[in-house]
Amino acid sequence: RLLVVPAGRDDERGRIRFEELIPPPDTLAMISAYLDERRPIGTRLSVGPPYYQGVTVVASVQAGRGVAVERLREAALTALYGYFNPLTGGPEGQGWPFGRPVHSGEVFAVLQRVPGVDLVEDVRLFPADPVTGQRAEATTKIELDRHALVFSYEHQLRVREA
């Protein structure tokens, strides 16, 4: 099985549009045809996109004294979108590893590292469907199938002044 992940373009916040992560059918057909000519006889080949597990973070942080609330909010959202970016995020900053689960503790760590955050007060983690926008119940851990990657989906952040 070959999973094809296009090099999507992200915006200034590190967000990638979901559509950018879906390879065009003609690209999949071209890859499949190329590999099919070279595969050993008797082997099967499956070429397609991975499953993307949407992740929505709803969090509250307290700003340090004198920190501009809106600037901190943007920096924290950028950190979340960057960390949960399937191409350039993850614990090593080299893309999210296939099948690696998401833990709420990681969100605390990401937000606590943002300059100007004094305290991470609350974190809720929601599995989300990036196609329909439906969100499941809050959880502390989102399991991923071995052929799945994370996808940041509509994080929400409240920043409280010190």
Helices and strands as residue ranges (DSSP letters): E 2-3, G 18-21, H 25-36, E 47-48, E 51-63, H 69-83, E 102-103, H 104-112, E 117-128, E 141-142, E 148-152, E 156-160
